[in-house]
């Protein structure tokens, strides 16, 4: 079926979020359907069972783990625990990170386009927020470099979003790297890499001295029973949630090769199945509007992002056929 | 089937929470099952659709309404918005109210056993937290008296939990009483009166000047899609969720009459299908342990409650047969 035929069916194809588009959730959905009666049961106070499960799976003590209702909640809770601190945000990153830090009166600095870690200007920052892999650009720092850098700056707490570790084939940060480190906080969205953005489920792994400070501000009983059950199912059945990442990255490389043939496009480096695309002087918003109206394709624009200029869009790749349709449509527009 | 036979089947009967035990949720469950794919959809940022629905249903502007993940979250968010304020808590009430206010550094006073509203010692309180109907004792202040009292004290903000309005046959506070009042905040747990404690869904109705202060600290995207969908279903199909309250209260009166025959028991006044039972000098915890072990009956003890002495238990009534079994078991124990 051609792209325009698909559009006629009003089919929207989302190239804009980094969800693993191929997730097969039949078994998880069946499990939740079989347990729908859980809507009438009180949830565990602090999702203790799920915590224990994560603790065993990742060999991190349960007391270091906090369950939250998704990334925005995670960020809010951490920002709250460090109310009024000096924070450095490494871009690109979602605007919600800035928003939640400002709500909790952080003194903010923003630094974009950091290549080597040594380029980070920590200054007098008390917290440094980053994502590796970066959630927007797909840039990733090697595990050893990152740990070495973190250990070299014990006066700064590094809050690292490692949600897209699930998509990494290079050596990524591991949960067990928390170890005895006192200045490292991980956070991970379960919903995102498993294509479950509706359930709102994330977790934080933080040092013993910090975890209770974060947890203090989280209302107990806030994670609903269906979300807790979905989380437990995922970590009890990891084999059902394996992402064919090498294949996905091959498809990504093919798409990048196709786009790169067009001299008016520049693909920025990424280690992930998503990447940034620079449009030679044209506005990303205009392209996004065109793609949505004509083909029903969604791409990411700079609207809710810090550190992305208006000439850049974000693309998360999908199947070869869909990628080809997207590339054709983009090239058609930039060449016009 | 006798109570001990039931216990042999390991059946637990919950007389301890105020949920409407008879709720038939088949249609709601079917609706959620039919919409299980919502786990893969992003939730609305601030549950806008549900908000609009509540706004139309209760004739309160959407900007006055905030959706939260259950009562504990509600309390936390309100306490946060009034960080460091002087709060008066009217008992009995859950310990979580005290806990959340302390987390947000409120200066707390507690007053128990308030009969007439005039007995409330407001002093220099900035906030007064109460529940009408009271969530523990079932005591309820008449609507007109409560509004008159609130209006007579414009310098105090009254935070009123009206969750059990759904069980009231006397004239209860109405959502529209919010009106132009500047010192009244309502909050309601949807999960509770509809026997859905697993979904975590509550809402706050607050004056225009206060609502944004509360919302500011709530992370967007925190209410999961299943909870939003359940809420929408409930308010689109209110007829499916009507509680046969007169019948339930008749059953309650029968149980009270049975218990009152025993001179070692004193039933405290309540307008609700739940009430407090004073045990002449004996410990509620001992009775609760006995009932659970021997019959699988759960009753409420003073453990997580402020303003309940250790000789008092809370009972939420159920069917006539179950109530009779509970009464027999209690009388057997107190007479022993």
Interface residues (C-beta under 8 A of the other chain):
Chain A: X17 X19 X23 X25 X28 X29 X32 X33 X36 X37 X38 X39 X40 X41 X42 X43 X69 X70 X72 X73 X75 X76 X77 X80 X96 X100 X103 X195 X196 X197 X198 X199 X200 X216 X217 X219 X220 X221 X222 X223 X224 X225 X226 X227 X230
Chain B: X17 X19 X23 X25 X28 X29 X32 X33 X36 X37 X38 X39 X40 X41 X42 X43 X69 X70 X72 X73 X75 X76 X77 X80 X96 X100 X103 X195 X196 X197 X198 X199 X200 X216 X217 X219 X220 X221 X222 X223 X224 X225 X226 X227 X230
